[in-house]
């Protein structure tokens, strides 16, 4: 195969969600990630239903990991005519099996709720159905880390451990034309070193061009010791006044890490041993997936997995909430407790019910442990809004709101720059995506100073020629 090589930034350009990048090489087209955009309902509806290309003309999809902002719109792509395979790691496929089914269920439920209460003349329909999810999962083709495969003639792909969530992959794509080669790196989401459960991010061989996330490109996370101290403080403060700690958390990765951390603090007597409820059927399924993939653990967790017979994360302390009725009963409790529920940005899921009942109580705390994208309910609460809308009803916030960025699974500015600096040879061009414009702009300057590469912040729909 030969021809021009280009990349078009179809999503997560100057914003944090909806990752989608289209790579063209000669007559072939590759789509890297196909994520859901999360934000205002009407805006998200419009963006998620629209592709700037014909899905039937895409030859292959390569998936970095299972988070919905990277994988959540795959069923729409398939439903609109995408005919090919979806390449991912085995753990990513296992997580997608749970997450996409859950996403379709929640979409159907939310649409039914909106149609009952909306003054619109025309009913909404879900973005995709459970049947679309089944057809999507049939397309997966699985690959291990450091096991290169040929995607097309003259194009090979290799996955490397990203250390972000279970199964997440850094991806290198090599294009060959006679004696010429061009290597493209796609970070997906870059994880962090020395975090519980997963291995540290790998540093893959150097690339000519790099597409790099920039979510936390303008800040440095607090140290692990500072984060633990802050967590201990907020738990003591809230539980001591008889309140509940409500944690909007992504069901995959963040929930498991948070449970492991709080469990360890209770074991050491650092915080009161109160009930921990994980109010997310998806989180329970994801935990089972974690147990099936010990090959992704770091050495310490692998040892614990063997010693504790497959339960290394403190999950034996957790009470999983299965039914919606059980979830509602949590709001009748009067004792101090910790409730971890999806979604992480408060844009759906059971956390909304807990916020509707708990935001007005000054004894309670809403604890954010992940990024809150612009336009989301989570962002409004984090920014200090005194009044918010939950299920279309105004709710006055009297509860305390705390954000601990140290739990983020995304590399911060120092970690991003340090990781790029270890690539050998260094990339000549870097494209910053999956970050708001201000964060990407700050990171771009740091990378220019340290790496000496051309650094660009592409707008949505922008196309760049990589090789002619």
Secondary structure, 3 states (H helix, E strand, C coil): CCCCEEEEEEECCCCCCCCEEEEEECCEEEEECCCCCCCCHHHHHHHHCCCCCCHHHCCEEECCCCCHHHHCCHHHHHHCCCCCCEEECHHHHHHHHHHHHHHHHHHHHHHHHHHHHCCCCCCCCCCCCHHHHHHHHCCEEECCECCCEEEECCEEEEEEECCCCCCCEEEEEEEEECCEEEEEEECCCCCCCCCCCECCCCCCCCCCEEEEECCECCCCCCCHHHHHHHHHHHHHHHHHCCCEEEEECCCCCHHHHHHHHHHHHHHCCCCCCCCEEEECHHHHHHHHHHHHCHHHECHHHHHHHHHCCCCCCCHHHEEECCCHHHHHHHCCCCCCEEEEECCCCCCCCCHHHHHHHHCCCCCCEEEECCCCCCCCHHHHHHCCCCEEEECCEEEECCCEEEECHHHCCCCEHHHHHHHHHCCCCCCCEEEEECCCHHHHHHHHHHHHHHHCCEEECCCCCCEEEEEC
